[in-house]
């Protein structure tokens, strides 16, 4: 399949996560919790069948854009989200440092 034939990924927002799908197949997701005006991203995963296509970056980019649109700040506990923000300075103005309070909140809510 050539690049022109590749299906476009679709990002949707569900309860406490953003999903990315290709050809109506779930390819991955990033999970978050909203707390005190912050969206805490704590886990991102792409199915191995879809690895190497840049889907994680596309997913996180849209998730962060939508977080900005919602008027929330970003707390990047997830290493992928943190790395993405380091490479994309346009999100620095709405990013807060990871605090123990944020980590504890995720642990109490999700057991992680």
Biopython code that builds the backbone (N, CA, C, O; Angstrom):
import numpy as np
from Bio.PDB.StructureBuilder import StructureBuilder

atoms = [
    (1, "UNK", "N", (0.845, -1.170, 0.000)),
    (1, "UNK", "CA", (0.000, 0.000, 0.000)),
    (1, "UNK", "C", (0.891, 1.233, 0.000)),
    (1, "UNK", "O", (1.805, 1.329, 0.819)),
    (2, "UNK", "N", (0.646, 2.162, -0.888)),
    (2, "UNK", "CA", (1.444, 3.388, -0.941)),
    (2, "UNK", "C", (0.934, 4.368, 0.102)),
    (2, "UNK", "O", (-0.119, 4.164, 0.706)),
    (3, "UNK", "N", (1.700, 5.438, 0.303)),
    (3, "UNK", "CA", (1.312, 6.444, 1.289)),
    (3, "UNK", "C", (-0.059, 7.035, 0.952)),
    (3, "UNK", "O", (-0.842, 7.336, 1.853)),
    (4, "UNK", "N", (-0.354, 7.203, -0.349)),
    (4, "UNK", "CA", (-1.638, 7.764, -0.743)),
    (4, "UNK", "C", (-2.792, 6.808, -0.411)),
    (4, "UNK", "O", (-3.930, 7.245, -0.239)),
    (5, "UNK", "N", (-2.501, 5.521, -0.324)),
    (5, "UNK", "CA", (-3.541, 4.536, -0.066)),
    (5, "UNK", "C", (-3.721, 4.245, 1.424)),
    (5, "UNK", "O", (-4.684, 3.588, 1.820)),
    (6, "UNK", "N", (-2.799, 4.732, 2.243)),
    (6, "UNK", "CA", (-2.889, 4.489, 3.682)),
    (6, "UNK", "C", (-4.153, 5.150, 4.226)),
    (6, "UNK", "O", (-4.404, 6.321, 3.939)),
    (7, "UNK", "N", (-4.944, 4.429, 4.997)),
    (7, "UNK", "CA", (-6.120, 5.054, 5.594)),
    (7, "UNK", "C", (-5.713, 6.105, 6.615)),
    (7, "UNK", "O", (-4.701, 5.956, 7.300)),
    (8, "UNK", "N", (-6.492, 7.149, 6.714)),
    (8, "UNK", "CA", (-6.207, 8.202, 7.689)),
    (8, "UNK", "C", (-6.624, 7.743, 9.076)),
    (8, "UNK", "O", (-7.706, 7.183, 9.247)),
    (9, "UNK", "N", (-5.772, 7.976, 10.066)),
    (9, "UNK", "CA", (-6.151, 7.626, 11.425)),
    (9, "UNK", "C", (-7.226, 8.595, 11.929)),
    (9, "UNK", "O", (-7.262, 9.761, 11.535)),
    (10, "UNK", "N", (-8.086, 8.100, 12.791)),
    (10, "UNK", "CA", (-9.153, 8.901, 13.374)),
    (10, "UNK", "C", (-8.972, 8.897, 14.883)),
    (10, "UNK", "O", (-8.871, 7.835, 15.498)),
    (11, "UNK", "N", (-8.931, 10.091, 15.484)),
    (11, "UNK", "CA", (-8.800, 10.215, 16.937)),
    (11, "UNK", "C", (-10.149, 10.610, 17.514)),
    (11, "UNK", "O", (-10.768, 11.578, 17.074)),
    (12, "UNK", "N", (-10.595, 9.850, 18.504)),
    (12, "UNK", "CA", (-11.856, 10.147, 19.187)),
    (12, "UNK", "C", (-11.600, 10.235, 20.685)),
    (12, "UNK", "O", (-10.687, 9.603, 21.216)),
    (13, "UNK", "N", (-12.423, 11.030, 21.349)),
    (13, "UNK", "CA", (-12.310, 11.159, 22.791)),
    (13, "UNK", "C", (-13.409, 10.345, 23.447)),
    (13, "UNK", "O", (-14.591, 10.513, 23.147)),
    (14, "UNK", "N", (-13.007, 9.470, 24.336)),
    (14, "UNK", "CA", (-13.945, 8.662, 25.113)),
    (14, "UNK", "C", (-13.781, 9.061, 26.576)),
    (14, "UNK", "O", (-13.064, 10.015, 26.880)),
    (15, "UNK", "N", (-14.418, 8.362, 27.455)),
    (15, "UNK", "CA", (-14.290, 8.660, 28.881)),
    (15, "UNK", "C", (-12.853, 8.450, 29.335)),
    (15, "UNK", "O", (-12.361, 7.322, 29.369)),
    (16, "UNK", "N", (-12.196, 9.530, 29.678)),
    (16, "UNK", "CA", (-10.845, 9.525, 30.248)),
    (16, "UNK", "C", (-9.787, 8.906, 29.345)),
    (16, "UNK", "O", (-8.790, 8.366, 29.824)),
    (17, "UNK", "N", (-10.010, 8.987, 28.035)),
    (17, "UNK", "CA", (-8.970, 8.560, 27.112)),
    (17, "UNK", "C", (-9.269, 9.070, 25.707)),
    (17, "UNK", "O", (-10.405, 9.395, 25.364)),
    (18, "UNK", "N", (-8.215, 9.125, 24.917)),
    (18, "UNK", "CA", (-8.325, 9.403, 23.490)),
    (18, "UNK", "C", (-7.922, 8.121, 22.782)),
    (18, "UNK", "O", (-6.916, 7.501, 23.129)),
    (19, "UNK", "N", (-8.708, 7.725, 21.793)),
    (19, "UNK", "CA", (-8.420, 6.535, 20.995)),
    (19, "UNK", "C", (-8.007, 6.953, 19.601)),
    (19, "UNK", "O", (-8.456, 7.981, 19.094)),
    (20, "UNK", "N", (-7.148, 6.155, 18.978)),
    (20, "UNK", "CA", (-6.813, 6.348, 17.573)),
    (20, "UNK", "C", (-7.140, 5.050, 16.851)),
    (20, "UNK", "O", (-6.741, 3.966, 17.277)),
    (21, "UNK", "N", (-7.874, 5.180, 15.751)),
    (21, "UNK", "CA", (-8.303, 4.014, 14.974)),
    (21, "UNK", "C", (-7.856, 4.163, 13.528)),
    (21, "UNK", "O", (-7.728, 5.271, 13.006)),
    (22, "UNK", "N", (-7.625, 3.037, 12.906)),
    (22, "UNK", "CA", (-7.297, 2.976, 11.486)),
    (22, "UNK", "C", (-8.215, 1.921, 10.881)),
    (22, "UNK", "O", (-8.269, 0.788, 11.359)),
    (23, "UNK", "N", (-8.931, 2.294, 9.835)),
    (23, "UNK", "CA", (-9.889, 1.368, 9.209)),
    (23, "UNK", "C", (-10.850, 0.769, 10.234)),
    (23, "UNK", "O", (-11.129, -0.429, 10.206)),
    (24, "UNK", "N", (-11.344, 1.595, 11.123)),
    (24, "UNK", "CA", (-12.289, 1.171, 12.166)),
    (24, "UNK", "C", (-11.714, 0.154, 13.148)),
    (24, "UNK", "O", (-12.467, -0.504, 13.866)),
    (25, "UNK", "N", (-10.389, 0.018, 13.187)),
    (25, "UNK", "CA", (-9.722, -0.854, 14.168)),
    (25, "UNK", "C", (-8.993, 0.011, 15.171)),
    (25, "UNK", "O", (-8.242, 0.913, 14.800)),
    (26, "UNK", "N", (-9.219, -0.271, 16.458)),
    (26, "UNK", "CA", (-8.513, 0.479, 17.496)),
    (26, "UNK", "C", (-7.013, 0.206, 17.370)),
    (26, "UNK", "O", (-6.569, -0.939, 17.451)),
    (27, "UNK", "N", (-6.248, 1.271, 17.172)),
    (27, "UNK", "CA", (-4.803, 1.140, 17.020)),
    (27, "UNK", "C", (-4.054, 1.513, 18.292)),
    (27, "UNK", "O", (-2.931, 1.061, 18.514)),
    (28, "UNK", "N", (-4.677, 2.335, 19.120)),
    (28, "UNK", "CA", (-4.016, 2.735, 20.351)),
    (28, "UNK", "C", (-4.837, 3.744, 21.115)),
    (28, "UNK", "O", (-5.936, 4.121, 20.707)),
    (29, "UNK", "N", (-4.276, 4.180, 22.246)),
    (29, "UNK", "CA", (-4.986, 5.128, 23.102)),
    (29, "UNK", "C", (-4.010, 5.815, 24.035)),
    (29, "UNK", "O", (-2.902, 5.332, 24.271)),
    (30, "UNK", "N", (-4.441, 6.943, 24.559)),
    (30, "UNK", "CA", (-3.744, 7.605, 25.657)),
    (30, "UNK", "C", (-4.774, 7.883, 26.734)),
    (30, "UNK", "O", (-5.852, 8.408, 26.453)),
    (31, "UNK", "N", (-4.440, 7.531, 27.968)),
    (31, "UNK", "CA", (-5.370, 7.665, 29.079)),
    (31, "UNK", "C", (-5.004, 8.876, 29.928)),
    (31, "UNK", "O", (-3.835, 9.240, 30.054)),
    (32, "UNK", "N", (-6.039, 9.492, 30.508)),
    (32, "UNK", "CA", (-5.834, 10.667, 31.337)),
    (32, "UNK", "C", (-6.885, 10.732, 32.435)),
    (32, "UNK", "O", (-7.906, 10.045, 32.395)),
    (33, "UNK", "N", (-6.603, 11.573, 33.404)),
    (33, "UNK", "CA", (-7.567, 11.938, 34.433)),
    (33, "UNK", "C", (-7.568, 13.459, 34.541)),
    (33, "UNK", "O", (-6.504, 14.078, 34.552)),
    (34, "UNK", "N", (-8.736, 14.060, 34.619)),
    (34, "UNK", "CA", (-8.842, 15.494, 34.841)),
    (34, "UNK", "C", (-8.946, 15.741, 36.335)),
    (34, "UNK", "O", (-9.735, 15.099, 37.028)),
    (35, "UNK", "N", (-8.134, 16.689, 36.832)),
    (35, "UNK", "CA", (-8.101, 16.976, 38.267)),
    (35, "UNK", "C", (-7.612, 18.404, 38.486)),
    (35, "UNK", "O", (-6.513, 18.763, 38.064)),
    (36, "UNK", "N", (-8.425, 19.204, 39.140)),
    (36, "UNK", "CA", (-8.046, 20.580, 39.495)),
    (36, "UNK", "C", (-7.553, 21.398, 38.302)),
    (36, "UNK", "O", (-6.522, 22.065, 38.392)),
    (37, "UNK", "N", (-8.276, 21.351, 37.199)),
    (37, "UNK", "CA", (-7.912, 22.154, 36.036)),
    (37, "UNK", "C", (-6.752, 21.607, 35.225)),
    (37, "UNK", "O", (-6.227, 22.280, 34.338)),
    (38, "UNK", "N", (-6.359, 20.390, 35.536)),
    (38, "UNK", "CA", (-5.238, 19.757, 34.834)),
    (38, "UNK", "C", (-5.701, 18.428, 34.236)),
    (38, "UNK", "O", (-6.531, 17.720, 34.806)),
    (39, "UNK", "N", (-5.147, 18.124, 33.097)),
    (39, "UNK", "CA", (-5.373, 16.813, 32.484)),
    (39, "UNK", "C", (-4.074, 16.034, 32.663)),
    (39, "UNK", "O", (-3.047, 16.357, 32.066)),
    (40, "UNK", "N", (-4.144, 15.015, 33.488)),
    (40, "UNK", "CA", (-2.965, 14.206, 33.814)),
    (40, "UNK", "C", (-2.930, 13.017, 32.861)),
    (40, "UNK", "O", (-3.754, 12.109, 32.958)),
    (41, "UNK", "N", (-1.970, 13.029, 31.939)),
    (41, "UNK", "CA", (-1.782, 11.909, 31.010)),
    (41, "UNK", "C", (-0.855, 10.897, 31.678)),
    (41, "UNK", "O", (0.275, 11.226, 32.040)),
    (42, "UNK", "N", (-1.337, 9.668, 31.840)),
    (42, "UNK", "CA", (-0.537, 8.689, 32.576)),
    (42, "UNK", "C", (-0.200, 7.418, 31.801)),
    (42, "UNK", "O", (0.611, 6.621, 32.272)),
    (43, "UNK", "N", (-0.796, 7.203, 30.625)),
    (43, "UNK", "CA", (-0.478, 5.974, 29.888)),
    (43, "UNK", "C", (-0.841, 6.133, 28.420)),
    (43, "UNK", "O", (-1.926, 6.606, 28.083)),
    (44, "UNK", "N", (0.075, 5.734, 27.558)),
    (44, "UNK", "CA", (-0.168, 5.729, 26.110)),
    (44, "UNK", "C", (0.275, 4.386, 25.569)),
    (44, "UNK", "O", (1.317, 3.860, 25.960)),
    (45, "UNK", "N", (-0.522, 3.835, 24.667)),
    (45, "UNK", "CA", (-0.226, 2.508, 24.120)),
    (45, "UNK", "C", (-0.670, 2.434, 22.660)),
    (45, "UNK", "O", (-1.760, 2.885, 22.308)),
    (46, "UNK", "N", (0.185, 1.863, 21.824)),
    (46, "UNK", "CA", (-0.143, 1.597, 20.426)),
    (46, "UNK", "C", (-0.003, 0.093, 20.210)),
    (46, "UNK", "O", (1.002, -0.504, 20.594)),
    (47, "UNK", "N", (-1.009, -0.512, 19.598)),
    (47, "UNK", "CA", (-0.987, -1.944, 19.313)),
    (47, "UNK", "C", (0.203, -2.255, 18.405)),
    (47, "UNK", "O", (0.501, -1.493, 17.485)),
    (48, "UNK", "N", (0.876, -3.364, 18.661)),
    (48, "UNK", "CA", (2.071, -3.730, 17.885)),
    (48, "UNK", "C", (1.778, -3.871, 16.390)),
    (48, "UNK", "O", (2.678, -3.683, 15.572)),
    (49, "UNK", "N", (0.545, -4.195, 16.021)),
    (49, "UNK", "CA", (0.185, -4.279, 14.598)),
    (49, "UNK", "C", (0.269, -2.931, 13.900)),
    (49, "UNK", "O", (0.339, -2.873, 12.673)),
    (50, "UNK", "N", (0.263, -1.848, 14.665)),
    (50, "UNK", "CA", (0.260, -0.498, 14.093)),
    (50, "UNK", "C", (1.538, 0.273, 14.410)),
    (50, "UNK", "O", (1.620, 1.468, 14.129)),
    (51, "UNK", "N", (2.522, -0.386, 14.984)),
    (51, "UNK", "CA", (3.767, 0.270, 15.379)),
    (51, "UNK", "C", (4.509, 0.817, 14.164)),
    (51, "UNK", "O", (4.413, 0.285, 13.057)),
    (52, "UNK", "N", (5.250, 1.891, 14.405)),
    (52, "UNK", "CA", (6.110, 2.455, 13.368)),
    (52, "UNK", "C", (5.406, 3.307, 12.324)),
    (52, "UNK", "O", (6.006, 3.645, 11.304)),
    (53, "UNK", "N", (4.168, 3.657, 12.553)),
    (53, "UNK", "CA", (3.416, 4.467, 11.594)),
    (53, "UNK", "C", (3.245, 5.918, 12.034)),
    (53, "UNK", "O", (2.600, 6.705, 11.342)),
    (54, "UNK", "N", (3.815, 6.272, 13.172)),
    (54, "UNK", "CA", (3.664, 7.625, 13.682)),
    (54, "UNK", "C", (2.327, 7.893, 14.341)),
    (54, "UNK", "O", (1.953, 9.044, 14.565)),
    (55, "UNK", "N", (1.600, 6.816, 14.653)),
    (55, "UNK", "CA", (0.268, 6.986, 15.221)),
    (55, "UNK", "C", (0.298, 7.547, 16.645)),
    (55, "UNK", "O", (-0.582, 8.322, 17.020)),
    (56, "UNK", "N", (1.289, 7.169, 17.428)),
    (56, "UNK", "CA", (1.364, 7.686, 18.801)),
    (56, "UNK", "C", (1.540, 9.200, 18.783)),
    (56, "UNK", "O", (0.906, 9.909, 19.565)),
    (57, "UNK", "N", (2.387, 9.692, 17.905)),
    (57, "UNK", "CA", (2.578, 11.137, 17.803)),
    (57, "UNK", "C", (1.321, 11.843, 17.344)),
    (57, "UNK", "O", (0.971, 12.896, 17.878)),
    (58, "UNK", "N", (0.633, 11.277, 16.357)),
    (58, "UNK", "CA", (-0.613, 11.873, 15.872)),
    (58, "UNK", "C", (-1.664, 11.881, 16.975)),
    (58, "UNK", "O", (-2.392, 12.860, 17.141)),
    (59, "UNK", "N", (-1.740, 10.806, 17.714)),
    (59, "UNK", "CA", (-2.695, 10.683, 18.814)),
    (59, "UNK", "C", (-2.426, 11.731, 19.888)),
    (59, "UNK", "O", (-3.331, 12.466, 20.284)),
    (60, "UNK", "N", (-1.199, 11.798, 20.351)),
    (60, "UNK", "CA", (-0.848, 12.717, 21.430)),
    (60, "UNK", "C", (-0.994, 14.168, 20.968)),
    (60, "UNK", "O", (-1.456, 15.014, 21.734)),
    (61, "UNK", "N", (-0.615, 14.457, 19.753)),
    (61, "UNK", "CA", (-0.770, 15.813, 19.231)),
    (61, "UNK", "C", (-2.223, 16.270, 19.307)),
    (61, "UNK", "O", (-2.510, 17.368, 19.784)),
    (62, "UNK", "N", (-3.126, 15.434, 18.839)),
    (62, "UNK", "CA", (-4.545, 15.799, 18.885)),
    (62, "UNK", "C", (-5.065, 15.856, 20.321)),
    (62, "UNK", "O", (-5.863, 16.731, 20.657)),
    (63, "UNK", "N", (-4.623, 14.938, 21.156)),
    (63, "UNK", "CA", (-5.058, 14.946, 22.556)),
    (63, "UNK", "C", (-4.616, 16.237, 23.253)),
    (63, "UNK", "O", (-5.374, 16.817, 24.031)),
    (64, "UNK", "N", (-3.398, 16.679, 22.975)),
    (64, "UNK", "CA", (-2.905, 17.908, 23.596)),
    (64, "UNK", "C", (-3.612, 19.133, 23.029)),
    (64, "UNK", "O", (-3.913, 20.071, 23.768)),
    (65, "UNK", "N", (-3.879, 19.134, 21.731)),
    (65, "UNK", "CA", (-4.649, 20.232, 21.137)),
    (65, "UNK", "C", (-6.025, 20.337, 21.785)),
    (65, "UNK", "O", (-6.484, 21.431, 22.112)),
    (66, "UNK", "N", (-6.669, 19.206, 21.964)),
    (66, "UNK", "CA", (-8.012, 19.201, 22.560)),
    (66, "UNK", "C", (-7.972, 19.581, 24.040)),
    (66, "UNK", "O", (-8.928, 20.152, 24.566)),
    (67, "UNK", "N", (-6.876, 19.266, 24.700)),
    (67, "UNK", "CA", (-6.704, 19.678, 26.088)),
    (67, "UNK", "C", (-6.600, 21.193, 26.163)),
    (67, "UNK", "O", (-7.203, 21.814, 27.039)),
    (68, "UNK", "N", (-5.850, 21.787, 25.262)),
    (68, "UNK", "CA", (-5.740, 23.249, 25.198)),
    (68, "UNK", "C", (-7.121, 23.855, 24.942)),
    (68, "UNK", "O", (-7.522, 24.805, 25.615)),
    (69, "UNK", "N", (-7.841, 23.305, 23.971)),
    (69, "UNK", "CA", (-9.176, 23.817, 23.636)),
    (69, "UNK", "C", (-10.126, 23.734, 24.828)),
    (69, "UNK", "O", (-11.015, 24.575, 24.971)),
    (70, "UNK", "N", (-9.947, 22.736, 25.675)),
    (70, "UNK", "CA", (-10.793, 22.569, 26.861)),
    (70, "UNK", "C", (-10.384, 23.504, 27.998)),
    (70, "UNK", "O", (-11.048, 23.551, 29.033)),
    (71, "UNK", "N", (-9.297, 24.245, 27.808)),
    (71, "UNK", "CA", (-8.839, 25.178, 28.831)),
    (71, "UNK", "C", (-8.137, 24.523, 29.996)),
    (71, "UNK", "O", (-8.069, 25.094, 31.085)),
    (72, "UNK", "N", (-7.608, 23.320, 29.779)),
    (72, "UNK", "CA", (-6.920, 22.579, 30.838)),
    (72, "UNK", "C", (-5.413, 22.629, 30.644)),
    (72, "UNK", "O", (-4.925, 22.867, 29.539)),
    (73, "UNK", "N", (-4.693, 22.406, 31.712)),
    (73, "UNK", "CA", (-3.234, 22.307, 31.663)),
    (73, "UNK", "C", (-2.852, 20.829, 31.564)),
    (73, "UNK", "O", (-3.650, 19.951, 31.893)),
    (74, "UNK", "N", (-1.647, 20.568, 31.117)),
    (74, "UNK", "CA", (-1.161, 19.202, 30.885)),
    (74, "UNK", "C", (-0.173, 18.820, 31.981)),
    (74, "UNK", "O", (0.718, 19.594, 32.329)),
    (75, "UNK", "N", (-0.344, 17.618, 32.516)),
    (75, "UNK", "CA", (0.637, 17.023, 33.425)),
    (75, "UNK", "C", (1.052, 15.700, 32.784)),
    (75, "UNK", "O", (0.274, 14.746, 32.774)),
    (76, "UNK", "N", (2.276, 15.636, 32.249)),
    (76, "UNK", "CA", (2.708, 14.457, 31.481)),
    (76, "UNK", "C", (3.415, 13.395, 32.308)),
    (76, "UNK", "O", (4.642, 13.300, 32.276)),
    (77, "UNK", "N", (2.656, 12.597, 33.046)),
    (77, "UNK", "CA", (3.265, 11.472, 33.767)),
    (77, "UNK", "C", (3.742, 10.416, 32.761)),
    (77, "UNK", "O", (4.810, 9.830, 32.937)),
    (78, "UNK", "N", (2.962, 10.179, 31.723)),
    (78, "UNK", "CA", (3.322, 9.202, 30.685)),
    (78, "UNK", "C", (4.628, 9.626, 30.014)),
    (78, "UNK", "O", (4.739, 10.762, 29.552)),
    (79, "UNK", "N", (5.621, 8.728, 29.952)),
    (79, "UNK", "CA", (6.899, 9.077, 29.333)),
    (79, "UNK", "C", (6.766, 9.479, 27.862)),
    (79, "UNK", "O", (7.495, 10.355, 27.398)),
    (80, "UNK", "N", (5.849, 8.854, 27.126)),
    (80, "UNK", "CA", (5.706, 9.233, 25.717)),
    (80, "UNK", "C", (5.178, 10.652, 25.594)),
    (80, "UNK", "O", (5.677, 11.432, 24.783)),
    (81, "UNK", "N", (4.177, 10.992, 26.386)),
    (81, "UNK", "CA", (3.619, 12.348, 26.340)),
    (81, "UNK", "C", (4.682, 13.360, 26.763)),
    (81, "UNK", "O", (4.810, 14.414, 26.140)),
    (82, "UNK", "N", (5.440, 13.056, 27.807)),
    (82, "UNK", "CA", (6.507, 13.951, 28.262)),
    (82, "UNK", "C", (7.542, 14.172, 27.156)),
    (82, "UNK", "O", (7.965, 15.302, 26.913)),
    (83, "UNK", "N", (7.941, 13.098, 26.496)),
    (83, "UNK", "CA", (8.906, 13.211, 25.401)),
    (83, "UNK", "C", (8.357, 13.997, 24.230)),
    (83, "UNK", "O", (9.085, 14.765, 23.601)),
    (84, "UNK", "N", (7.090, 13.816, 23.933)),
    (84, "UNK", "CA", (6.453, 14.552, 22.843)),
    (84, "UNK", "C", (6.473, 16.053, 23.137)),
    (84, "UNK", "O", (6.781, 16.859, 22.259)),
    (85, "UNK", "N", (6.147, 16.417, 24.364)),
    (85, "UNK", "CA", (6.136, 17.828, 24.741)),
    (85, "UNK", "C", (7.537, 18.421, 24.676)),
    (85, "UNK", "O", (7.695, 19.576, 24.279)),
    (86, "UNK", "N", (8.552, 17.658, 25.056)),
    (86, "UNK", "CA", (9.933, 18.148, 24.967)),
    (86, "UNK", "C", (10.311, 18.489, 23.525)),
    (86, "UNK", "O", (11.098, 19.406, 23.287)),
    (87, "UNK", "N", (9.752, 17.754, 22.569)),
    (87, "UNK", "CA", (10.059, 17.983, 21.156)),
    (87, "UNK", "C", (9.126, 18.994, 20.496)),
    (87, "UNK", "O", (9.388, 19.441, 19.379)),
    (88, "UNK", "N", (8.038, 19.357, 21.178)),
    (88, "UNK", "CA", (7.036, 20.258, 20.606)),
    (88, "UNK", "C", (6.758, 21.389, 21.600)),
    (88, "UNK", "O", (5.831, 21.319, 22.407)),
    (89, "UNK", "N", (7.568, 22.405, 21.518)),
    (89, "UNK", "CA", (7.528, 23.515, 22.474)),
    (89, "UNK", "C", (6.204, 24.267, 22.475)),
    (89, "UNK", "O", (5.933, 25.028, 23.403)),
    (90, "UNK", "N", (5.376, 24.070, 21.456)),
    (90, "UNK", "CA", (4.097, 24.787, 21.411)),
    (90, "UNK", "C", (3.157, 24.391, 22.555)),
    (90, "UNK", "O", (2.139, 25.046, 22.776)),
    (91, "UNK", "N", (3.494, 23.327, 23.276)),
    (91, "UNK", "CA", (2.667, 22.918, 24.407)),
    (91, "UNK", "C", (3.284, 23.293, 25.756)),
    (91, "UNK", "O", (2.683, 23.044, 26.801)),
    (92, "UNK", "N", (4.463, 23.881, 25.741)),
    (92, "UNK", "CA", (5.158, 24.225, 26.990)),
    (92, "UNK", "C", (4.356, 25.202, 27.837)),
    (92, "UNK", "O", (4.405, 25.132, 29.065)),
    (93, "UNK", "N", (3.625, 26.106, 27.210)),
    (93, "UNK", "CA", (2.890, 27.131, 27.954)),
    (93, "UNK", "C", (1.709, 26.579, 28.751)),
    (93, "UNK", "O", (1.193, 27.260, 29.636)),
    (94, "UNK", "N", (1.282, 25.367, 28.451)),
    (94, "UNK", "CA", (0.170, 24.776, 29.195)),
    (94, "UNK", "C", (0.584, 23.488, 29.914)),
    (94, "UNK", "O", (-0.268, 22.697, 30.318)),
    (95, "UNK", "N", (1.880, 23.286, 30.069)),
    (95, "UNK", "CA", (2.390, 22.070, 30.706)),
    (95, "UNK", "C", (2.901, 22.379, 32.105)),
    (95, "UNK", "O", (3.666, 23.322, 32.307)),
    (96, "UNK", "N", (2.469, 21.577, 33.061)),
    (96, "UNK", "CA", (2.937, 21.679, 34.438)),
    (96, "UNK", "C", (3.861, 20.502, 34.739)),
    (96, "UNK", "O", (3.743, 19.431, 34.143)),
    (97, "UNK", "N", (4.771, 20.720, 35.667)),
    (97, "UNK", "CA", (5.670, 19.649, 36.094)),
    (97, "UNK", "C", (4.864, 18.552, 36.782)),
    (97, "UNK", "O", (3.830, 18.804, 37.400)),
    (98, "UNK", "N", (5.364, 17.344, 36.656)),
    (98, "UNK", "CA", (4.753, 16.214, 37.358)),
    (98, "UNK", "C", (5.059, 16.376, 38.846)),
    (98, "UNK", "O", (6.212, 16.553, 39.239)),
    (99, "UNK", "N", (4.027, 16.315, 39.652)),
    (99, "UNK", "CA", (4.190, 16.432, 41.110)),
    (99, "UNK", "C", (3.790, 15.118, 41.774)),
    (99, "UNK", "O", (3.126, 14.276, 41.170)),
    (100, "UNK", "N", (4.198, 14.963, 43.000)),
    (100, "UNK", "CA", (3.808, 13.765, 43.747)),
    (100, "UNK", "C", (2.298, 13.727, 43.924)),
    (100, "UNK", "O", (1.701, 12.651, 43.940)),
    (101, "UNK", "N", (1.678, 14.893, 44.058)),
    (101, "UNK", "CA", (0.217, 14.964, 44.177)),
    (101, "UNK", "C", (-0.457, 14.363, 42.941)),
    (101, "UNK", "O", (-1.424, 13.612, 43.065)),
    (102, "UNK", "N", (0.046, 14.688, 41.761)),
    (102, "UNK", "CA", (-0.529, 14.150, 40.515)),
    (102, "UNK", "C", (-0.330, 12.641, 40.440)),
    (102, "UNK", "O", (-1.249, 11.908, 40.074)),
    (103, "UNK", "N", (0.859, 12.180, 40.783)),
    (103, "UNK", "CA", (1.156, 10.744, 40.775)),
    (103, "UNK", "C", (0.248, 10.020, 41.768)),
    (103, "UNK", "O", (-0.321, 8.976, 41.450)),
    (104, "UNK", "N", (0.118, 10.574, 42.955)),
    (104, "UNK", "CA", (-0.738, 9.959, 43.973)),
    (104, "UNK", "C", (-2.196, 9.934, 43.526)),
    (104, "UNK", "O", (-2.907, 8.961, 43.778)),
    (105, "UNK", "N", (-2.639, 10.991, 42.868)),
    (105, "UNK", "CA", (-4.027, 11.036, 42.387)),
    (105, "UNK", "C", (-4.295, 9.901, 41.406)),
    (105, "UNK", "O", (-5.313, 9.217, 41.506)),
    (106, "UNK", "N", (-3.378, 9.700, 40.456)),
    (106, "UNK", "CA", (-3.543, 8.614, 39.488)),
    (106, "UNK", "C", (-3.545, 7.265, 40.202)),
    (106, "UNK", "O", (-4.363, 6.396, 39.902)),
    (107, "UNK", "N", (-2.634, 7.103, 41.137)),
    (107, "UNK", "CA", (-2.560, 5.833, 41.876)),
    (107, "UNK", "C", (-3.863, 5.552, 42.625)),
    (107, "UNK", "O", (-4.351, 4.422, 42.614)),
    (108, "UNK", "N", (-4.422, 6.564, 43.271)),
    (108, "UNK", "CA", (-5.644, 6.325, 44.037)),
    (108, "UNK", "C", (-6.839, 6.093, 43.125)),
    (108, "UNK", "O", (-7.753, 5.349, 43.482)),
    (109, "UNK", "N", (-6.844, 6.719, 41.956)),
    (109, "UNK", "CA", (-7.971, 6.576, 41.035)),
    (109, "UNK", "C", (-7.872, 5.328, 40.164)),
    (109, "UNK", "O", (-8.890, 4.721, 39.828)),
    (110, "UNK", "N", (-6.656, 4.946, 39.800)),
    (110, "UNK", "CA", (-6.456, 3.862, 38.846)),
    (110, "UNK", "C", (-5.615, 2.702, 39.361)),
    (110, "UNK", "O", (-5.470, 1.688, 38.679)),
    (111, "UNK", "N", (-5.070, 2.843, 40.544)),
    (111, "UNK", "CA", (-4.249, 1.763, 41.077)),
    (111, "UNK", "C", (-2.952, 1.574, 40.327)),
    (111, "UNK", "O", (-2.425, 0.463, 40.266)),
    (112, "UNK", "N", (-2.427, 2.652, 39.750)),
    (112, "UNK", "CA", (-1.165, 2.559, 38.989)),
    (112, "UNK", "C", (-0.047, 3.220, 39.742)),
    (112, "UNK", "O", (1.088, 3.245, 39.266)),
]
sb = StructureBuilder()
sb.init_structure("model")
sb.init_model(0)
sb.init_chain("A")
sb.init_seg("    ")
for serial, (resi, resn, name, xyz) in enumerate(atoms, 1):
    if name == "N":
        sb.init_residue(resn, " ", resi, " ")
    sb.init_atom(name, np.array(xyz, "f"), 0.0, 1.0, " ", f" {name:<3s}", serial, name[0])
structure = sb.get_structure()
